[in-house]
Amino acid sequence: MKHFEKRVFTTLACVLLTLLVKAQDIYGEWKTIDDETGEAKSVVEIYENDGKVYGKIVELLQEEDRGRLCTKCEGDDKNKPVKGLVIMKEMKKDGDEYEDGTIFDPKKGKRYDCKIWIDDDNPDILNVRGYVSFFYRTQQWHRK
């Protein structure tokens, strides 16, 4: 009986460990990678506030972007520095994904519906999908 209990315990431990790895959280700093050029562009800090998830640009990696103002922003963000701009707003957890929020592209001045999730094969990759209707683009951000 002891051998059986040991095997059950080992199996349960493996299952729990697998679930924990798959449930890697999205919080922290992520290096954004441009899906068109493959270049690292910025570092976004993803955090929770009042039960919703937000992302703020904390570092600009391209020399030409440092000190850039958000000329295409609207409202209070108009002409504010891109560094410090909250670009991801009001994401809600739904299973292994976060959705029902938006992401803003300060370079294009466009806001998109957004969905994010940790990559199934690599917990250090965050899939970030911006979409309008059924048109979408997905970037892979890397945990910093």
C-alpha positions in Angstrom: 0.0 0.0 0.0 2.8 2.4 0.8 4.3 2.0 -2.7 0.8 2.8 -4.2 0.5 5.9 -2.0 3.9 7.1 -3.0 3.1 6.8 -6.7 -0.2 8.6 -6.2 1.6 11.4 -4.3 4.3 11.7 -7.0 1.7 11.8 -9.8 -0.4 14.5 -8.0 2.8 16.5 -7.3 3.7 16.4 -11.0 0.2 17.4 -12.1 0.2 20.3 -9.6 3.6 21.5 -10.8 2.5 21.4 -14.4 -0.6 23.5 -13.5 1.6 26.0 -11.6 3.9 26.4 -14.6 1.0 26.8 -17.0 -0.5 29.4 -14.6 2.5 31.7 -14.8 1.2 35.1 -14.1 1.4 37.9 -16.6 2.5 40.6 -14.1 5.9 42.2 -14.4 8.0 43.7 -17.1 7.8 42.6 -20.7 10.0 43.6 -23.6 7.8 44.4 -26.6 8.8 43.0 -30.0 7.6 44.7 -33.2 5.8 42.0 -35.2 6.8 43.7 -38.5 10.5 44.4 -37.8 11.3 41.9 -35.0 13.0 44.7 -33.1 12.6 45.2 -29.4 10.8 48.5 -28.9 10.0 49.1 -25.3 9.4 47.6 -21.9 5.9 47.5 -20.6 5.0 46.9 -17.0 1.8 44.8 -16.6 0.0 45.3 -13.3 -3.4 44.9 -11.6 -5.5 47.7 -10.3 -9.0 47.2 -8.9 -9.2 43.7 -10.3 -8.3 44.7 -13.9 -5.0 44.5 -15.7 -3.1 47.5 -17.2 0.2 47.9 -19.0 2.4 51.0 -18.8 5.5 51.8 -20.9 8.4 52.1 -18.5 11.3 52.2 -20.9 11.8 53.0 -24.6 14.6 50.9 -26.2 15.1 52.7 -29.5 17.3 55.8 -29.3 15.0 57.8 -31.6 12.0 57.0 -29.4 13.4 58.3 -26.1 11.9 61.6 -25.2 9.1 61.2 -27.8 5.8 62.8 -27.1 2.4 61.2 -27.9 1.3 63.6 -30.6 -1.4 61.2 -31.8 -2.9 60.7 -28.3 -6.2 62.3 -27.4 -7.5 63.8 -24.2 -5.2 64.1 -21.2 -2.5 62.0 -22.9 -2.1 64.4 -25.8 1.6 65.5 -26.1 2.6 63.7 -23.0 5.8 61.6 -23.0 5.3 58.1 -24.4 7.4 56.8 -21.5 4.9 56.4 -18.7 1.9 56.1 -21.0 -0.7 53.4 -20.0 -1.3 51.6 -23.3 -3.2 48.5 -22.0 -6.4 49.1 -20.1 -9.1 47.2 -18.3 -8.2 43.7 -19.2 -10.2 41.0 -17.4 -9.2 37.4 -16.7 -11.1 34.7 -18.5 -9.6 31.3 -17.9 -6.0 31.4 -19.1 -6.5 34.6 -21.1 -7.1 38.3 -20.3 -9.6 40.1 -22.6 -12.3 42.7 -22.9 -9.7 45.5 -22.6 -7.9 47.7 -25.1 -4.4 48.4 -26.2 -3.2 51.7 -27.7 -0.5 52.1 -30.3 1.1 55.5 -29.6 2.9 55.6 -32.9 -0.2 55.1 -35.0 -2.6 56.8 -32.6 -5.0 53.8 -32.7 -6.8 51.9 -30.0 -7.6 48.2 -30.5 -9.6 45.6 -28.6 -7.0 43.3 -26.9 -6.5 39.8 -25.7 -3.3 38.5 -24.0 -2.2 35.1 -22.8 1.0 33.3 -21.8 2.4 31.1 -24.6 1.6 27.4 -24.1 5.2 26.3 -24.9 7.1 29.1 -23.1 5.9 30.9 -20.0 8.4 33.7 -20.7 6.4 34.7 -23.8 3.3 36.8 -23.7 1.0 36.7 -26.8 -0.6 40.2 -27.3 -3.4 40.4 -29.8 -4.9 43.6 -31.0 -7.9 43.4 -33.1 -10.8 45.2 -34.9 -13.7 42.9 -35.7 -12.1 39.7 -37.1 -8.9 41.4 -38.3 -6.0 41.0 -35.8 -2.3 41.1 -35.3 -0.4 39.3 -32.6 2.9 40.2 -31.1 5.0 38.1 -28.8 6.5 40.0 -25.8 9.4 38.6 -23.8 9.6 38.5 -20.0 12.3 40.8 -18.9 
